[in-house]
Amino acid sequence: MKKTHLLLVVLSSLLLSCTSQKRIAYFQKVDASSADSINKVFNDIHEARICTGDMLSIIVSGLDPVAVAPFNLPVVGYENPGSDKLYSSPTLQSYLVDVDGNIDFPIVGKINLAGLSKSQATQRIYESLSPYLKDIIVTIKFLNYKVSVMGEVQRPGQYSINNERVTVLDALALAGDMSIYGKRNNVLVIRENMGKLEFARLNLNSDEVFTSPYYYLQQNDVVYVEPNNVKAITGLNISLYLSMITTLASVVSVIFAVSK
């Protein structure tokens, strides 16, 4: 039994060494000559798109604080359960993008923002307020922008993003990078787009990752790192292999004993 266990450990070590740097290092095919071809595509500034389910902070400011006040409603609630006295919080209300892609804005009513970038949404709200206000500034911020990282990474989990600009490399860095068991050439990105799921595979050994439409992540994207073949043999599966070998050895022993 001990010899079998030792044999499996040696076998796993040999397989792990076979992965070598060639299978662990990123961007093996990226060099100085790749930059020109990448930059032909990689020249737009990425802006996150607003989706249904997003929570937005929208602040309207201007020279006349009294005029813009009705468009910046504070959070209001009752002081105590059953009380008729209200209190207001200095925190402004957030706006939920509903299933139809609309927000319900004070005085103006419904404004459709789904599919727009922040700059486009800012312009649309500005135009909606132009009949009521002049010389204003509209500021929009995502309140629930997050991505999830799963699989063979050091710290799998869900991560909130403050600047609304995150690449698949940023997400992996937040999760502490891949373990040595993660497949660098087959990272899966799962995205919900207009009510439908999209799946994309990224090869982090190739320069093509930089020109992929999935290089920049969107809110609620999921990044999954598959385990490689070495992980399939090591770790939790060692006990399974030991059990199979022990069972096989027992069967051979019985057959041998019966044949004698």
Buried (B, 14 or more C-beta within 10 A) or exposed (E): EEEEBEEBEEEBEEBBEEBEEEBBEBBBEBEEEBEEEBEEEEEEEBBBBBBBBBBBBBEBEBEEEEBBEEBBBEEEEEEEEEEEEEEEEEEBBBBBBBEEBBBEBBEBEEBBBBBBBBEBBBEBBBEBBEEBBEEBEBEBBBEBBEBBBBBBBEEBEEBEBEEBBBBBBBBBBBBEBBBEBBBBBBBBBBBBEEEEEBEBEBBBBBBBBBBBEBBBBBBBBBBBBBBBEBBEBBEEEBEEBBEEBEEEEEEEEEEEEEEE
